[in-house]
C-alpha cells in the first residue's frame, strides 16, 4: 500500500489508540479521535486538554505509537490493522486549531477553538506497518 492508500483507510477509522511512554518507563494508551483529519503526508492530528496526562507524557518523551483497526468488510474479509511509530508535538497555535477543527470536537471543547486549555497534538509518522487480509507491509516516512 502507498501512504495515500493508508491515509484513505485511516479516514474511515474514527478512533485511534495513542500510546506514550510515561512515568517509570511504563506505556500508557488512550483512545483519541482523528476526526477524519488525515491528509497524509505522515501527520495525524488530535485535540486534547493541556492538563491531560497525554500532553505531559509527550512533553517528556515525544516518541508515540498509534494503532488503528478498521471494521470487517461487507464480504466478511478481515479488517485493516495499522500500527504507526512517530514523534508527537504539543501545539498551542489557534490558527492551527481552526485549520483542523470539526464541529464534533465541540463535545469536548465547548468554547470551540477558544477553549482555554485546548492543545493540538501533531503526530508525525516515522514507520507505518499495516495488515490487510493477506497483504502486509511497512513504510518508512
C-alpha positions as CSV (number, residue, x, y, z in Angstrom):
1,X,0.0,0.0,0.0
2,X,1.1,3.6,-0.5
3,X,1.0,6.3,2.0
4,X,-2.1,7.8,0.3
5,X,-3.9,4.5,0.4
6,X,-3.2,4.1,4.1
7,X,-4.4,7.7,4.7
8,X,-7.7,6.8,2.9
9,X,-8.1,3.8,5.2
10,X,-7.4,5.9,8.3
11,X,-10.1,8.5,7.3
12,X,-12.7,5.8,7.8
13,X,-11.4,4.8,11.3
14,X,-12.5,7.4,13.8
15,X,-10.7,6.2,16.9
16,X,-7.0,5.6,17.3
17,X,-5.2,4.2,20.3
18,X,-2.4,6.7,21.1
19,X,0.4,5.2,23.3
20,X,3.0,7.2,25.1
21,X,5.9,6.5,27.5
22,X,5.0,7.6,31.0
23,X,6.5,7.6,34.5
24,X,8.6,4.6,35.5
25,X,9.1,3.8,31.8
26,X,5.6,2.4,31.6
27,X,3.4,2.6,28.5
28,X,0.1,4.5,28.7
29,X,-2.6,4.3,26.0
30,X,-5.8,6.1,25.4
31,X,-8.4,6.4,22.6
32,X,-8.3,9.6,20.5
33,X,-10.5,10.6,17.7
34,X,-8.7,11.6,14.4
35,X,-12.0,13.4,13.3
36,X,-11.3,12.2,9.8
37,X,-8.4,14.7,9.7
38,X,-6.0,12.5,7.7
39,X,-4.4,14.3,4.8
40,X,-1.5,12.1,4.8
41,X,2.0,13.4,4.4
42,X,2.7,11.4,7.5
43,X,0.9,13.6,10.0
44,X,-2.1,12.8,12.3
45,X,-3.9,15.5,14.4
46,X,-5.7,15.2,17.7
47,X,-7.1,17.7,20.1
48,X,-6.6,17.4,23.9
49,X,-6.7,19.4,27.1
50,X,-3.4,20.8,28.3
51,X,-3.7,19.2,31.7
52,X,-4.2,15.7,30.3
53,X,-1.6,13.0,31.0
54,X,-1.0,12.5,27.3
55,X,0.3,16.1,27.0
56,X,2.7,15.7,29.9
57,X,3.9,12.4,28.5
58,X,4.6,13.8,25.1
59,X,6.4,16.8,26.5
60,X,8.7,14.4,28.5
61,X,9.2,11.9,25.6
62,X,7.7,12.7,22.1
63,X,8.0,9.1,20.8
64,X,4.5,7.7,20.4
65,X,2.6,4.9,18.9
66,X,-0.8,4.9,17.1
67,X,-2.9,1.8,16.4
68,X,-6.0,1.6,14.3
69,X,-8.4,-1.2,13.4
70,X,-10.9,-1.0,10.6
71,X,-14.2,-2.8,10.6
72,X,-14.9,-6.0,8.8
73,X,-15.8,-5.7,5.2
74,X,-19.2,-6.4,3.8
75,X,-17.9,-9.7,2.4
76,X,-16.5,-10.8,5.8
77,X,-12.9,-10.2,4.9
78,X,-10.6,-9.3,7.8
79,X,-10.3,-5.6,8.7
80,X,-7.2,-3.5,8.2
81,X,-4.8,-3.1,11.1
82,X,-2.4,-0.2,11.2
83,X,0.5,0.5,13.6
84,X,2.3,3.8,13.5
85,X,5.5,4.8,15.2
86,X,6.0,8.5,15.3
87,X,7.1,11.7,17.1
88,X,4.5,14.0,18.7
89,X,4.4,17.7,19.3
90,X,2.1,19.7,21.5
91,X,0.9,22.8,19.6
92,X,-0.9,25.9,21.1
93,X,-1.4,27.8,17.8
94,X,-5.0,28.9,17.4
95,X,-4.6,29.3,13.7
96,X,-3.8,25.5,13.5
97,X,-6.8,24.8,15.8
98,X,-9.0,26.5,13.2
99,X,-7.4,24.6,10.3
100,X,-8.0,21.2,12.0
101,X,-11.3,21.9,13.7
102,X,-14.5,19.9,13.1
103,X,-17.8,20.6,14.8
104,X,-17.8,17.2,16.5
105,X,-14.9,18.4,18.8
106,X,-17.3,20.8,20.5
107,X,-18.5,17.9,22.6
108,X,-15.1,18.1,24.5
109,X,-14.2,21.8,23.8
110,X,-17.4,23.7,24.5
111,X,-15.9,27.1,23.5
112,X,-14.5,25.8,20.2
113,X,-11.0,26.9,19.3
114,X,-11.2,29.4,22.1
115,X,-11.4,26.8,24.8
116,X,-8.8,28.0,27.3
117,X,-6.8,24.8,27.9
118,X,-7.1,23.3,24.4
119,X,-4.0,22.0,22.6
120,X,-3.4,20.2,19.3
121,X,-1.3,17.1,19.1
122,X,0.6,16.5,15.9
123,X,2.0,13.1,15.4
124,X,4.4,12.7,12.5
125,X,4.8,9.1,11.4
126,X,8.3,7.6,11.1
127,X,7.3,4.0,10.4
128,X,3.9,2.5,9.4
129,X,3.1,-1.2,9.5
130,X,-0.2,-2.5,8.0
131,X,-2.0,-5.7,7.7
132,X,-5.0,-6.0,5.3
133,X,-6.1,-9.6,4.7
134,X,-3.2,-11.5,3.2
135,X,-1.3,-8.2,2.4
136,X,1.0,-6.7,4.9
137,X,3.8,-4.2,4.6
138,X,5.8,-1.4,6.1
139,X,6.5,2.1,5.1
140,X,9.2,4.5,6.4
141,X,8.1,8.1,6.2
